[in-house]
Amino acid sequence: MKVSTLLSMKGRDVVTVQPSDTVAAAAKILGENRFGVVVVSTDGVTISGIVSERDIVRELGVLGADLLNKPVSDIMTRTVRTCNEGDTVEGLMEVMTEHRIRHLPVTDDGKLAGLISIGDIVKVRVRQLEHEADQLERYISNTW
């Protein structure tokens, strides 16, 4: 399955924060939306970075509550792995496993076009496996 198909199923909306937004504001967005990451962007189209819940927790351990007033740009990951709409879900599984990441922004001509999580991939993969099992069961039933 292609990323474009997965995006058409789950939607293309991506919530972003500005690099100048506080970590507290980003944490609020993560909590309210039950997200694991938020894309950092100055215009909602170009990717400046990404901030995860883990990034916030790690920095809290170092800086304490003072972190909450710092800008997101202080803790964001600046080099962001992305994928394209033409990539396959199987390929994303490899990238996520190899690089130990749980979210991949999707780009189209360098512009933010969606966000895929490991949870999205697991849902699709489970559906595929259920479909395959159903087809095998039907085949076996009809053969005997």
C-alpha positions in Angstrom: 0.0 0.0 0.0 1.2 3.5 -0.8 1.4 6.4 1.6 -1.1 8.3 -0.5 -3.7 5.6 0.0 -3.1 5.6 3.8 -3.4 9.4 3.9 -6.7 9.2 2.0 -8.0 6.8 4.6 -6.8 8.7 7.7 -6.7 12.3 6.5 -4.0 14.8 5.7 -4.5 17.3 8.5 -1.3 18.1 10.5 -1.2 20.3 13.5 1.9 22.4 13.7 3.5 24.9 16.1 5.7 27.8 15.5 9.4 27.6 16.4 8.8 30.5 18.8 5.9 28.9 20.6 6.7 27.8 24.1 7.3 24.2 25.1 4.3 24.6 27.4 2.1 25.5 24.4 3.4 22.5 22.4 2.8 20.2 25.4 -0.8 21.5 25.6 -1.4 20.7 21.9 0.1 17.3 22.3 -2.1 16.5 25.3 -5.3 18.0 23.9 -5.0 16.1 20.7 -3.5 12.9 22.1 -0.6 13.3 19.7 2.9 11.9 20.2 4.6 14.6 18.1 3.9 18.0 16.6 5.6 19.3 13.5 7.3 22.7 13.9 6.7 25.0 11.0 6.7 28.8 10.4 4.0 28.6 7.8 2.3 25.2 8.1 3.9 24.0 4.9 7.7 23.9 5.4 9.1 21.7 8.1 11.5 23.4 10.5 11.6 20.5 13.0 9.6 18.1 15.0 9.0 17.8 18.8 7.9 14.6 20.5 6.5 14.0 24.0 9.8 12.2 24.7 11.8 15.3 23.7 9.9 17.3 26.3 10.2 14.7 29.0 14.0 14.3 28.4 14.5 18.1 28.6 12.3 18.3 31.7 14.6 15.9 33.4 17.5 18.3 32.7 16.0 21.8 33.0 13.0 21.2 35.2 9.9 23.4 34.9 12.0 26.2 33.4 11.8 24.3 30.1 8.1 25.1 29.8 8.9 28.8 29.0 11.6 28.1 26.5 10.8 28.2 22.7 10.1 24.9 20.9 13.1 25.7 18.7 15.4 25.0 21.7 14.4 21.4 21.9 13.1 20.4 18.4 14.8 17.9 16.2 16.0 19.9 13.3 16.9 17.1 10.9 13.6 15.4 10.2 13.2 12.2 8.3 10.3 12.4 6.0 8.5 10.2 3.4 6.7 10.8 0.2 3.2 9.9 -0.9 4.6 7.3 -3.4 6.5 5.4 -0.7 5.1 2.1 0.5 3.9 1.3 4.0 6.3 -1.6 4.1 9.1 0.8 3.3 8.0 3.1 6.2 8.1 0.1 8.6 11.7 -0.4 7.7 12.6 3.2 8.1 10.8 3.5 11.4 12.4 0.3 12.7 15.9 1.1 11.5 15.9 4.7 12.9 13.7 4.0 15.9 11.2 6.7 15.1 7.4 6.6 15.5 6.3 9.4 13.2 7.1 10.5 9.7 5.9 13.7 8.1 4.8 13.2 4.5 6.0 15.7 2.0 4.9 16.5 -1.5 7.3 18.7 -3.5 9.0 19.6 -0.2 5.7 20.7 1.4 4.1 19.1 4.4 1.3 16.9 3.1 0.5 14.7 6.1 1.9 12.7 9.1 2.1 8.9 9.4 2.5 7.3 12.8 3.5 3.7 13.7 0.0 3.3 14.9 -1.4 4.2 11.5 0.9 1.5 10.0 -0.1 -1.1 12.5 -3.8 -0.6 11.8 -3.3 -0.9 8.1 -1.0 -4.0 8.5 -3.5 -5.7 10.8 -6.3 -5.1 8.2 -4.1 -6.5 5.5 -3.3 -9.6 7.5 -7.0 -10.1 8.4 -7.9 -9.8 4.8 -5.3 -12.3 3.8 -6.4 -14.8 6.5 -10.0 -14.4 5.4 -9.0 -15.1 1.7 -7.0 -18.2 2.7 -9.9 -19.4 4.8 -12.4 -19.0 1.9 -10.0 -20.7 -0.4 -9.5 -23.7 1.9 -13.3 -23.9 2.5 -14.1 -23.9 -1.2 -11.3 -26.4 -2.0 -12.5 -29.1 0.3 
